[in-house]
């Protein structure tokens, strides 16, 4: 037992012996052991304190509960006030409500039609997809057969390209041969003209274009000379 409890016990024991015990004896009550009576008193006091604590706890819990209820009530009252204000602000006539109802029904009907339309489109797309899948499966089954044909076509194309390339090479060779012959002819004519005129033109042997220009100039000069001679004889 703590010192404070001992002091309380001593105090109450002295009060019991000095005040309560003489009164009990005067009333003719039988003497009791002071210690026993005092223990009973302490027990009652302890029970009373426990009861007080329990009551205090109940009162505190009740107070907290009442505060919660009061807060909920204030919140409910505020909501009711807001709802009432909202209803008052947005109050409509029966005709307006009917109009809104009709609009809602029309919108619901339109949404339902759109939903049905989308479902039909989805069903159609699903069927098309199934058809494409079946077609793809059939093509996959036929693919090995067409692979042989593809290889055949590739071989044909390759052979055709080779033949075409050979033909191009042959034509190029013919043109090269023809060009060489033309160059030789031009060179021979240029040499003959140079010999005929006894001229030494500063023209490279491989410059066929320049040689051809000189030959053309020689022919024109020769034609002019012939024309002048014919005029003299007339």
C-alpha positions in Angstrom: 0.0 0.0 0.0 1.4 3.5 -0.9 2.1 6.1 1.8 -0.9 8.2 0.8 -3.2 5.2 1.3 -1.6 4.6 4.7 -2.2 8.2 5.8 -5.8 7.9 4.7 -6.2 4.7 6.6 -4.7 6.2 9.8 -6.9 9.3 9.4 -10.1 7.4 8.9 -9.2 5.0 11.8 -8.7 7.8 14.2 -12.0 9.5 13.1 -13.8 6.2 13.5 -12.5 5.7 17.0 -13.0 9.3 18.1 -16.4 10.0 16.6 -18.2 7.0 15.1 -17.5 4.3 17.6 -18.8 6.3 20.7 -22.0 7.0 18.8 -22.5 3.4 18.0 -21.9 2.4 21.6 -24.4 5.1 22.7 -27.0 3.5 20.3 -26.4 0.2 21.9 -24.7 -1.3 18.9 -22.4 -4.2 19.7 -18.7 -3.5 19.8 -16.9 -4.5 16.7 -13.3 -4.8 16.0 -12.2 -1.4 14.8 -9.9 -2.9 12.3 -12.7 -5.0 10.8 -15.0 -2.1 10.6 -12.3 0.1 9.2 -11.5 -2.5 6.5 -15.2 -2.6 5.6 -15.2 1.1 5.3 -12.1 1.1 3.1 -13.7 -1.6 0.9 -16.8 0.5 0.6 -14.7 3.6 -0.2 -12.8 1.6 -2.8 -16.0 0.4 -4.4 -17.4 3.9 -4.3 -14.2 5.2 -6.1 -14.5 2.4 -8.7 -18.1 3.4 -9.2 -17.1 7.0 -9.5 -14.4 6.2 -12.0 -16.9 4.0 -14.0 -19.5 6.8 -13.9 -16.9 9.3 -14.9 -15.8 7.1 -17.8 -19.4 6.6 -18.8 -20.0 10.4 -18.6 -16.9 11.0 -20.7 -18.0 8.4 -23.3 -21.5 9.8 -23.3 -20.0 13.3 -23.7 -17.9 12.2 -26.7 -20.8 10.4 -28.2 -23.0 13.4 -27.8 -20.4 15.6 -29.4 -20.2 13.2 -32.3 -24.0 13.2 -32.6 -24.1 16.9 -32.3 -21.5 17.2 -35.1 -23.5 14.7 -37.2 -26.7 16.7 -36.5 -25.0 19.9 -37.5 -23.7 18.3 -40.7 -27.2 16.9 -41.4 -28.8 20.2 -40.7 -26.2 21.9 -43.0 -26.9 19.4 -45.7 -30.7 19.8 -45.3 -30.2 23.6 -45.6 -28.1 23.2 -48.7 -30.6 20.8 -50.2 -33.4 23.1 -49.4 -31.5 26.0 -50.9 -30.7 24.0 -54.0 -34.3 22.9 -54.4 -35.4 26.5 -54.0 -32.9 27.7 -56.5 -33.6 25.0 -59.0 -37.3 24.9 -58.5 -39.1 24.2 -61.8 -42.7 24.0 -62.9 -44.5 20.8 -63.8 -44.2 21.6 -67.4 -40.4 22.2 -67.2 -40.1 18.9 -65.3 -42.1 17.1 -68.0 -39.9 18.7 -70.7 -36.8 17.5 -68.9 -38.3 14.1 -68.6 -39.1 14.0 -72.3 -35.6 15.1 -73.2 -34.2 12.4 -70.9 -36.4 9.8 -72.6 -35.3 11.0 -76.1 -31.7 10.9 -75.0 -32.1 7.4 -73.6 -33.9 6.3 -76.8 -31.1 7.8 -78.9 -28.4 6.2 -76.7 -30.2 2.9 -77.0 -30.3 3.2 -80.8 -26.6 4.1 -80.9 -25.8 1.2 -78.7 -27.8 -1.2 -81.0 -26.0 0.3 -84.0 -22.6 -0.1 -82.4 -23.5 -3.7 -81.4 -24.5 -4.4 -85.0 -21.3 -2.9 -86.4 -19.3 -4.9 -83.9 -21.1 -8.1 -84.9 -20.5 -7.3 -88.6 -16.9 -6.6 -87.9 -16.6 -9.8 -86.0 -18.1 -11.7 -88.9 -15.8 -10.0 -91.4 -12.8 -10.9 -89.1 -13.9 -14.5 -88.9 -14.3 -14.6 -92.7 -10.8 -13.1 -93.1 -9.4 -15.6 -90.7 -10.9 -18.5 -92.7 -9.6 -17.0 -95.9 -6.2 -16.6 -94.3 -6.3 -20.3 -93.3 -7.2 -21.4 -96.8 -4.4 -19.3 -98.3 -2.0 -20.7 -95.7 -3.0 -24.2 -96.9 -2.5 -23.3 -100.5 0.8 -21.5 -99.9 3.0 -24.6 -100.3 1.5 -25.1 -103.8 2.0 -21.6 -104.8 5.6 -21.6 -103.4 6.6 -23.9 -106.2 5.0 -21.7 -108.8 6.7 -18.7 -107.2 10.1 -20.3 -107.4 9.3 -21.2 -111.1 8.4 -17.6 -111.8 11.6 -16.4 -110.1 13.7 -18.7 -112.2 11.9 -17.5 -115.4 12.4 -13.9 -114.4 16.1 -14.5 -113.6 16.6 -16.3 -117.0 14.7 -13.5 -118.8 16.8 -10.9 -117.1 20.0 -12.7 -118.0 18.8 -13.0 -121.6 17.9 -9.4 -121.7 21.3 -8.4 -120.3 23.0 -10.6 -122.9 20.9 -8.9 -125.6 21.8 -5.4 -124.3 25.5 -6.4 -124.2 25.2 -7.7 -127.8 23.5 -4.5 -129.0 26.1 -2.4 -127.2 28.9 -4.4 -128.8 27.3 -3.9 -132.2 27.0 -0.2 -131.6 30.6 0.0 -130.4 31.8 -1.8 -133.6 29.7 0.5 -135.7 31.1 3.5 -133.9 34.6 2.3 -134.5 33.8 1.8 -138.2 32.4 5.3 -138.4 35.4 6.8 -136.7 37.7 4.9 -139.1 35.7 6.2 -142.0 35.8 9.8 -140.7 39.6 9.4 -140.1 40.0 8.1 -143.7 38.0 11.0 -145.2 39.9 13.5 -143.0 43.2 12.0 -144.2 42.1 12.1 -147.8 40.9 15.7 -147.5 44.2 16.7 -145.8 46.1 15.0 -148.6 44.0 16.6 -151.3 44.5 20.1 -149.9 48.0 19.4 -148.8 47.1 20.9 -145.5 48.3 20.2 -142.0 45.4 20.7 -139.7 46.2 20.6 -136.0 43.5 18.0 -135.1 44.1 15.0 -132.8 43.8 11.6 -134.4 41.1 10.5 -131.9 39.0 13.7 -132.1 36.4 12.4 -134.6 34.0 15.3 -134.0 36.7 17.9 -134.9 37.7 15.8 -138.0 34.1 15.6 -139.1 33.7 19.4 -138.8 36.8 19.9 -140.9 35.5 17.4 -143.6 32.1 19.3 -143.7 34.0 22.6 -144.1 36.1 21.0 -146.9 32.9 19.8 -148.7 31.3 23.2 -148.4 34.4 24.9 -149.7 34.5 22.4 -152.6 30.8 23.0 -153.4 31.4 26.8 -153.4 34.4 26.4 -155.8 32.3 24.2 -158.1 29.5 26.7 -158.1 31.9 29.5 -159.0 33.4 27.4 -161.9 30.0 26.7 -163.3 29.1 30.4 -163.2 32.3 31.2 -165.2 31.5 28.7 -167.9 28.0 30.0 -168.4 
